[in-house]
Amino acid sequence: MGSNERREREKLELRRKILETARKMFLSEGYEAVTMRKIAQKIEYSPTAIYLHFKDKDALFAELCRHDFLRLAQALSGIAEIKDPIEQLRRMGRAYLDFALEFPNHYRLMFMTPHPVEAEGMENLERGNPEEDAYAFLKQIVTGAIKAGRFRPEYTDAELIAQTFWAGVHGVASLQIAKHGDQWVDWRPITKRAEMMIESQLQGMLRPNGNGRKG
């Protein structure tokens, strides 16, 4: 391995270490309490070394978010191949929950941790592009279901339907992450809780003419 290749490899490894450490600190201490100097102390590097990778805390946080939201979008990408919009919603709910449970720390930082509304650098994600923006993808599916006449006539607001469906799935995911291992409640399996939430939401919005599950 040449010296240039070694330096590049070390640079990438330091960047990875900075991001992983920052994620843990944002979660444990909160966004406002974390500073670039604290992150540097944690990884035993000088603050200058971090500033060579990220110009400030907002840029560092934005990179974490960009990476995580793209990963979520990738986890949902195969759903676009499904023709039935209602089945798309079911699959999206399940895939979203799978992502939350597989990457709980990523999910907590994305959706369960107070942070700047839009950190500098998030513009690298194309808002409204269903291939990168999971919410835009959800709204696209809902819009398709409305146009196909699958929902009751009173449900015509795609934003409201999408946000309500998202809130339901998020509730199941966040409760599982926050209360995992809690013995106070006799928890039913997470798959059953998720399935019941998804189906109850859909059946409450669908027209009463059998436009739910097929078969």
C-alpha positions, 0 to 999 in steps of 0.5 A, a space after each residue: 500500500 502506497 503512502 497516499 493510499 494509506 493517508 486516504 484510508 486513515 483520513 476516512 477512518 478518522 471521519 468515520 470515528 468522528 461521526 460515530 462518536 458524535 452520534 453517541 454524544 448527541 444522543 447521550 448529551 443532547 445537541 446543544 451540549 455537544 461541542 466540537 472540542 468535546 468530540 475531539 477530546 472523546 476521540 483523543 484528537 485535536 479540534 483542528 483535526 475535526 475541523 479539517 473534516 467538518 467546518 462546524 457542529 451543524 455541518 457534522 450533524 447534517 452529514 449524519 442526517 444526510 447519511 441516515 435519511 438516504 439509508 432510510 430511503 434506500 430501505 424503502 426503494 423496492 416498494 415502488 415496484 408494487 402496483 397496489 398503493 394500499 399494499 405499498 402502504 403496508 410494506 412501507 410501514 413494515 420497512 420503516 419499522 424494520 429500519 428503526 429496529 435495525 438502526 435504533 441509534 440512527 432512528 433516535 437521532 433522526 426522529 427522537 432527538 431535538 436538533 436544528 430544524 434544518 442544519 446546513 448541508 441538508 440541502 444535499 438531500 433533494 426535498 420532494 424527490 421520492 427516491 431520497 425523501 421518504 416523506 415525499 415517497 409516502 405522500 406519493 403513495 397516498 396520493 395514488 391511493 386517493 386518485 384510485 378511489 381507495 379511501 373513503 370520500 372524506 379522506 382527500 388530504 394527502 398530507 394529513 393522511 401521510 402524516 397520520 400514518 407516519 405518526 402511527 408507525 413512529 409511535 410503535 417504533 419509538 415505544 419499542 426503542 424507548 421501552 425495550 426491556 421494560 418489565 412493567 407492561 406485558 408486551 405483545 410481540 412487536 410484529 403483532 403490535 405493528 401489524 395491528 396498528 397498520 391494519 387498523 389505520 388502513 381499514 379505518 380509511 378504506 372504502 367499505 367495499 373490500 379494498 383492503 387485503 386481497 383474498 
